[in-house]
């Protein structure tokens, strides 16, 4: 998803947020600037004291909030050798054209050297200086996914066989047996524990080197035959179009055929110009094998897959991990001055993006195994003289495979409680709450690949489920004592399957960080006003207070200065000074009835009235009042009639709102039937409770004939001719 698409997503969900806010209470409008308080601030400062620059420390503190069991150690490159400043390191890494290569695919064109058109190692080009800078700058990759290139491969880690099996799913190694009658997963675990290398890393490395099918000639046991065929035929290009560049002399067919029966599981020394050199060097290395195992094996050679696996891991340990290349990054960029005898050349891979792509496979293994929240140690290089800003991606994020993980997805966070905030980044805010109170969280999360759920954690405790899916409306109890401060962290879980899409993006997104201060409840004044007097009570803010019981005539409820309305004896929990005033409303039924002729139909119309001043107050409150009427026939059957608001009646001592309701349409055979009507008022209070009351007054019975006859007999009123005609028809129909 491109960046401008994110803005569109943000705008669309903002509309949804506005919709979900209708009827809600917004407490605070806050910004989303990243900042740290409390334990997060202490952790940030500890990183600075440890030697991390500020831009490193900010990103790592966010990762700490997301995964508190992770630890970060700076590798101070320049401190080890003052010559190894940023520009010097880049100069050494770009000194030779084949030190850092990039695939010849057009997808990676932006990373190629501008003028060197020569190809290396079967279709690879020299990487540009800007590409080397991008892939070497650790600040680009301090996110949940890409940071695994700094994973300490020598750190102790309790690995289960299930984690290893998760890496091997979908590959030729899944559930497969080696010649020593152990599965690949079992043997990775055994070798890793024996040599002190993370077994998950070994499985990831094998998958990276051999792919999912494992069809490389170096695993076939018949690589010598392939080399002999290339040599005899002088093959320069393979059927798939890759450079072979077989030499015309210098070898014998017998010598090459003798390389059958050997394996190189981790592609140790598999490098050169063209496939012939690559495979030949790999097989010669397999023949040389592991000298330290010659007595145990009877020969040092890697003449079985399991020996190749062990020997390759042993080589990684002795050639890299034990020689200060204990991360994927350092195996690609050998910059630790403690390995000065082989800096800038003793590098495991030429692919300039190798540490990035391998780290994503390693991350995918952790994510799919659900072990990301376990202890992980990272060793991260820091160089003196680095540019002020992280070195830019030459492809500007358009090459999805090599873009920073955070560029591969869009996410957004939307809160309507406890704050009003919409952000495409992590939301930060400081909240003040009371002990034994609660914190209301309401909002929605979005992610390009969908949202599996949202989790929360207090301080460094266990992650708990806030909701499944993307929407939440949850109240969390506050169980901490007054005077304490805590961190409430929320994260969003992406819903795609990392076993299939581990190279796409992060598994979890840090969505919100709330610094929660538990404060003492202040004393507030609660004033009660009625006809007789006013009383004021000191009360702890936010705790329950029971309003007085009032049985006075026409009492509606206790009207708060915050425009709330509560019933007699209702319970409130105000957080600031407030006054509750007894609210009254006279609601009366008018005597008599009238005839109405809408659409030439005949109806009986009855009237009531309510004090408009009270109605206006109710309109301003978050309570509601509605009216309806019940019509009663002579046989005592009832039906409901809709109440309509009429005009203001000035004939009373105060201003009244006139209400009216009609019977159903009357036919000629019901003109003599007498009807009566009862008006009702229903109030729904701020706490959701309800009260229904009837209008005062006389409930008279009237028939259409009675009203029509009285109207025709009243000579003081002049009716329009069409009304007179209607009245006459009613009287005539009943006397006929």
N, C-alpha and C positions, 0 to 999 in steps of 0.2 A: 504494500500500500504506500503510495507516495505521500509526501508531506502535505500537499494541498488537500489530499483526501482526508487526512486527519482533521483539518479545519472543518471540512464538511461534516464529518462524523460528530465533531464537537458541537457544531451548530444544531444538528438534528437532535442530539440527545438533550441539548439545552431546552429545546422545545418540550421534550418529554418531561424534563425536570420541572419546568414551569407548570405543566399540567398536574404533576403529582404534588405540587405545593399548594394547590387550591384548597383552602380550608385548613392548612397547616399553620404552625407558628414558627416564624423565623427568629432565631435567637441572636445570631451574630452574622455579619458579613465580613469575611476574612480574606486575606491574601494567601498565596501559596509559595512565598519565598522560602527556600530551604534554610533552615536554621536548626541549631541543636541546643537542648537544655538538659539539665540534670545528668543522668548517666550517659546519655548520648554526647553531651558536651565534654564530660570527663574522658570518654573513649576517644573522641576527636583529638583532644589535647594530648592524650597518651600517644597517639599516632605521630603527632608533630614532634613530641619529645623523642620518639623512637627513631626519627630521621626522615619521615615522609613529608614531602612538601604539602602545602595547603590543598592544591587541587587533587592530589592523591588522597589525602586524608578525608576530604569531603565525600568522595565516591565510596571509599572503604567504610566510612561510618554508616552510610546508607546500606551497604551490604551487611554490615554488622547488625543493623536493625532488622534486616530481612533474614539473616542467618546468624544468630548470636553465638553459635558454636564454632564459627569459622575464625581462624586467626591469620594475621598478616605480618610478615617480617620483611623489612626493607633490605635489599641487597645494594649496598652503597658502592656502586661501581667505581666512581672517581676517588672515593676514600681509599680504596684498595690500591689505586695507582693514579696519581694526580694527572697523568697524561691522558687518561681515559675519560675525557670530557665528551659531551654529546657529538660535537662536530668531528672529533678525532675518530670516534667509534664508527660513525657513518662513513667517514673517508676510508677506513680500513675495510668495512663491509662491502664497499663498492669499488675497491681497488682492482679486483679481478672480475672479468665479465661473467665467469661461470660460478661465482660464489653464491649468487642469488638469482634464481631463474623463475620464470613465470610461464604457465601453459601457453601453447601456441594457438589455443582456441580464440576466436574473435571476441568471445565474452570477456576476455582479460586483456584486450588491446590497450586499455588505459594504463596498465601497469608496466608496459614494455619500455625498454630503453628507446629514446627518440631516434638515435642514429644507427645503433648496432643491429643490423638485420640478420646476423648469423644465428643459426639454431644450434642448440646443445641438447644432449641427452634425449634424443628421439622427440624432436619437435618442440623444445622449450627455448624461450628467448631470455636474454639478459633483462633483469628487472631494472626499472629506472631508479634514480636516486630518491625521488619523491615516494616511490612505492616502498623502498627499503625503510625510509623514515616513517612512513605510515605503519608498517607492520612491526617496526621496532619500538615505537612509542607506547609504553605500557598504559599511558593515560587513555588511549583509545579503547582499551579492552577491560576496564575495571567495572564490568557488569557481570551479572550472575552466570552467563554462559561463557564468555570469552576469557574470563579470569582463570579458567582451568588450564591455560597454557603456563600458568605460574604455580600450578599444583605441585607441592613438594613430593616427588616420587619416592623419596627415602623416608618420609615421615611414617611413624607407626600408625596403622589403621586396621581396625578389626573388620576384615572383609568376610562376608559370607559367600558361600558358593552360589547362592541365588543371585547376588549382584553380578557375579561373573557370567552366569548363564544368561542374564538379561542382556549383556553386551553381545553375546553370541547368537541371539535369536535371529533367524533369517539368514544365517551364514552356513558355509559348508562345515563349520565346527560345531554347530548345534547338535547336541546329543551324539556326536561322533566319537569313535574310539581311536586311540593311538595304538602304536605297535606294542606299547607296554601295558595294554589292557586297562588304561585309564582314559576317562573322557577328557576332552580338551579343558573343560571347566575344572575338573579335579586336578589336572596337572598344572594349570596356571596357578591354582591356589597353592599347590605343593611347592612349586618353584619359587613363587613370590615369597612365601614364608621362609624358605630356606635361604634365599639370597638377600632378603630385606628389601624387596621391591614390591610396590603395591600391585597385587595380582590383577585388580581391575584395569590398571594401566597396561599391564602386559597383554590382556585380552583386547583392549582398545588398540594397542599398537599392532597387534596381529591383524585385526580387522582393517586398520588403516593401510597396512602394507599389502595385504593379499585380497582385499575386497570381500564381497559376500560369497563369490563362487569358488575362489581358491584355484583358479585355472592357470596361474603363472607357471611358466616352465621351470622356475626354481623350486617348485613344489612337486613337480611331476616325477622326479627320479629319472627322467629321460632328457634332461637339458643338454647333456653331452651330445646325444644324437642330433638334436636340433642345431647345435653349434657346428657339428661336422657337416650337416647338410648345407648350412649357410656358407661354410668355408669351401666345400667342393664346388658349389654353384656360383660362388662370388656374389652372393645376394647383397644388393645395396638397399632395397626397399621391400618391406614385408607386404603381404597381400592386403593388409589393412592400411597401408600407406605410411607406416612408421619407418624411420631410417634404421637400417641394419648395419651398413658399412662394413661388411665382412672383408678382412684383408685378403690379399692374394698370395701371401707367403708368410713364413715365420712360425707356422704350426704344422702339425701332422694330423691326419684323420684319426689315427690310433690314439694320439694324445687327447684329442677332443672326446672321442668315444669313452675314454677312461673316466670322464666326468659324470657318466651315468651312475645312478645309485646314490647321489648326494642331494642334500636339501639345504635351503637357506631361508628359514621361516621368516626372519625379520629383515631380509634383504641387506644383510651386513656386507658392506663394500660393493653393493650393486650400483655402481656408477660408471660413467664413461661416455664417450661420444658414439652413440648408436647402440642398437640392441646387442650386437655381437660382443662389444666390450662390456656392456652392463652384465649380461648373463655369464660371460667368461669370468669376470672378476668375482661375481657372486659364487660361482662354483669352485673357483680356486680357494676362496675363503672357506667354503664348506669342507674342502679337502683338508685344509690346515686345521680346521675345527678348534677345539678347546684343549690346549696342551695340558692344563691342570687336571683334566678328566681322563687322560690317556690311560693311566693305570687302572682306573675304575672301569672304563669302557673297553679296554683292550686296544683302543685306537683313539686318537683325538678327533677323528673325522665325524662330521655330521651325516652319518649314513642311514639315519632314520629320522622321521619327522620329530619324534620326541627329543632326540639328541639335538636336533637343529633348534627346537624351541628352547631347550635348556641352554644350549651354547649361545644362542642369540641373546637371551636374557642375561647370561653371565657376561657377555661382551658389553651389553648396555650398562651393566653395573660397573664393571671394571674400567671401561673406556669412557664412560660418561658420568654416571651418578657418583662414583667414587672420585671423579676428577672434576668436581664442582660443576657438573652439568646435570643437576638433579631436578630440573623442570623441563617441560617440553620446549619452552622458550629458550633456555640455555643450551639445549641440544641443537636448536636451530641457529641461535646467535650466541656463540661462545665468547662471552665478554667478561666473565669473572676473572680478574687478574691473578687469582690464585692458580689458574691454569695457564699461566703466561707462556709456557712452552708451546702451547697449541691454540692460543687465542686467534679468533677470526678465520681459522682454517679447520680446526678439529670439530667440524659441524656435521651432525648426523644426516642432514638433508639439505639439498640445494634449493628446493622449492621455497621461495620467499614467503609464501603463505602457509607453509607446512605447520608451524606451531599453532596458527589460528585454526586451521581445519581439523588438526588432531585434537585440539582442546575441545572442540564442539562434539566430537565423538565421545570423548571422555565425559563431558558434561551430560550428554544424552544417556550414557550408562548410569550415571548417578541419578538423573531425573527419572528415568523409567524404572529404576530400582527403588525409588522413593527413599533415598538416603541423603538427599541434599541437605537436610537439617542436621546431619551428623557432624562430627568434628572433621574439619578439613583445614590443612595448613597450606599457606601460599607464600612463596618467596618472590618478591617483586623488585625488579631492578629500578634504581634511581640514579640518574646521571646529572652531574653538574653541567650548567650551561645549556639546559634544554630550552627550546622555544617557549615563549610565554603561553601560547595556546598549543593544544595537542595537534600533531601533524595531520594534515587533511588527507582524506581518502582520495587518491587520484581519480577514481571513478565517480566520486561524489555520491556514493551510495547506489549508483545505478547498476553495479554488478552485485546482484543480490547475494551470490555465494560468498563473496569476500567482504561484504559490508559489515560494519559493526552490528552485533546482534540486536541492539536497541533500535537500529534502523529498519529492521525486518518486520516490525509490527507497530501498530498504533494502539494506545490504550488511553482511557480517560476515566476520571473519578468525579462523581456528582453527589454532593451532599445537600440535603434540605434540613438535616438535623444531625448534630447540634449546631452546625454552621450552615450558611448558604454559600456553596463553593462548587464551581465547575472548573476542572483543570485537566490538562493532558499530562501533567507531571504529578509528583507526589504532593499531597496536601499536607501542610504543616500548620498547626495551630496550638495555642495554649488555652486550656479550659480550667475554670474554677468550679468545683463541685463540693457538695457537702457529704460528710460521712453518713452512712446509712441511707443515702439517697440513691438515685439511679441516673444513668446516662443513656439518652435516647439516640440511637443511630439509625438514620433513614437515608437511603440513596440508591444509586445504581452504578455498577462498574461496566466498562466496555473493553473489549479486546478484539483485535483483527481476526483472531481465530476462534472467537467465542469465549465465554466465561464458564468454567466448570463450577466455581464456587468462590466464596470469599471467606478468609480466615482472619482471626484476631488473636493477639497475645498481649497480656499484661507483663510489662517489664521483660525479663528474659525467661518467662515461663513457657509452658507448652502452647503450641499453636492449637486453637480450637476453631471449630466451624462456626462461622457467623450465619451463613446461609448457603444453600445450594442454588446454582444459577447466578444471575447477575443482580438481582434486586434484594434489598434487605430493609427491614423495619423491625428493629430489635432494641430491647431495653436491657442494659447491663447493670447489675447492682453494684453499688460502690461499697466495698467491704474493707476499706482502708481507714485507719484512724486519722483524726484531724492533724494538720501540720505536716503531712507527708506528701511527697511528689512521686508520680509514676508516669510511665510511658505506655500508652496504648497504641499498638501498631496494627494496621490492617494491610493485608496483601490479597491480590487477586490471582487466582489459579487459571492459567490458560487451559482450554479444553481439548486441544489436539493431542494426538498420541506421539510422544517423544521417541518411541521405538521406531516410528516411521519418519519422523520429521525433526530429529534432534538438531539439525543444522539451521533450523528456522529462527528460533528466538528463545528468550528466557522462558522458564517454566512458571516462575512466580514473579509478580510485579509489586513493588512496594507502592501502595496506594495512598496511605495516610499515616501520619505520625502525630498523635495528640499528646501533648505534655499536660498531664492532669494533676492539678494541685488541689488537694483535699483541704478545704478551709473550714474554720469555725463558723457555725451558723450565727449570723448577726441577730440582735433583737430588733423586732419590727413592731410597729403600732397597728393594731387592728381595731378600727372604730366601728361601732354599731349605732346607726341612727334610726329612730322611729318617731312616731308622733309625740311621744312623751319626753324623751331625752336622748343624749348621746353618751355612750360609754366607750372608753378606750382601754385596751388590754395589751400588755407587753407579751410578745410571743416569739419563739424561735422560728426564724425564716425557714420555709420549706417543710415544716412539720404540720401535721393535721390539726385543724381547728374546727370545732362544731359550731355552726351558726345557731342562734336562738330559734326556738319553736314559736311560731306566730299563728294564732287562730283567729285573728281579726277579720272582720268582714271585708271582702274585696282585696285581700292580700294576695299579691301575685308571687313575690319572691324577694330575695335580698340582692339588690342591684349594686355591683361592685364598681369602684372608681376605675377599674381596668376594663369596664364594659362587659363584665361577666354577670350571669344571673344564676342564683342557686335557690333551691326550694327551702322551705321552712325546715330547720333541723339538718340542713345539708352540711357536708364535710368539705373543707377547702384546705389548700396548702400554699398560701401566698408566700412569695419570696421577698417582698418589699412592702413598705407601708401601704395600707389600703383602707378604704372606708366602704362599708356595706350599708346601703340605705334601704329601708323598707319601701317596696314599690307596690302601689295600689292601683287598681283599675276598676271603675264602675262599668259594668257590662249589663245592659238592660234591653229587654224585649219591648217593642212598642205595641200598644194596644191596636187591635183591628188588623185589617188586611186590605189589599187592593187587587184590582184586576189588571193584568198585563196582556198585551196582544202582539208579541213579537212574531213576525212572519205570518200574520193573520191567524195565529194560534191563540187559544185561550188558556191563561194560567192564573192561579191565585198567587199573589206575592205578599210575603210577610216581611217585617222589618225588625232590626235590632240596632243598637248603637253602642260604641265603646269609646272611652276617653282617648282622644287622639294624642295627647301629651305622653301618655304611657306607651302607646303604640310607637311613637317616634323614638322613645328610649330603647324599646325592644329592637327596633331596626338597627340601632347602633351597636347592640350587644351581639355576642356570639350565640345567644339563645334565639329560638324562633317561636312565633305564635301563629296559629292558623285557626280558621273558623269553618264550621260546617253546621248543617241543620238537619233535623229529622222531621219528616212529615208524617202525621198520624191521621188515618182515615177514621170514619165512624165505627168501623169494625175492629179498631185498634191495631190494624196492620201498619207497619212502619216502612219507610224508605228514606234514603239519604238524599239531600238536596245540596247543590253547590251554592256556596255563599259568594255573592259579588259585593265589591266595595262600591259604595255610592258616594255622594258628595258630603260636604260638611254641613251639619245641621246647626244653624245659628240661633235656634229658638230656645236652646237650653242655657243654663247659667254658665256652663263652660263649653268649649269646642268639642264636638263629638264627631266620630266617624260613623256614617250610616252604613249599615250592612243590610243586604236583602237576599232573599232566596225564593225561588219559584217552585211551585208544584210541577208535576209532569203535565203534559198537555191534557186539558179536560175536554171530554166529548160531551155531547148534548145530554146523554143519559146520566152524567155525573154532575150536572149543574146544580142539582139540589143536594148533593152530598156535602156534608160539612167536614172541613179539614182544619187541623191545628198544626202548629209548627213550634219546635223547640230549638233554640240556637245554642251552640256549644263553642267554647274556646279551649284549644289544646296548646299548652306551653311545653316545649322541650328545652330543658335547662342546659347549662354549660357542662354539667357532669353526665348528660345523657338521660337523666330521669325525666319523667313526664307527668303532667297533671292536667286533667280535664275538668272543666267547670261549666255550669249552665248559666244562661242569662237570667237576671232577675226580671220580674214583671208578671203580667197576666197572660196566661196561655188561653186565648179565646178560640172559639170555633167559628168558622165562617164558611158559607157556601157561595158559589158564583151568583146564584139567583138573588140571595140577600144583598150582595154588594151592588149588583146591577140595578135592582129595584130602588135601593137607597140613593144611588147616583142619579137615576132619572128623576127621582122625587125632589132632589136638592136643586132648587131654582137659583141658588147663589153662585153656582159654578156653570160656566158655559163650556161645553165640550165640543170638539171638532165633530163634523158630521159623520166621519167614518167611525169614531168612538161611539157616538150615539147609536149608529147602526148596529155595532157589535153588542151594545148593552140591550138594545131592543130585541135582537135575535135571541139572546140568553133568556130574557124574561118570557118571550113568546114561546120558546121551546119548552119551558117548564109549565106553562099554563095551557098548552094545547091539549 
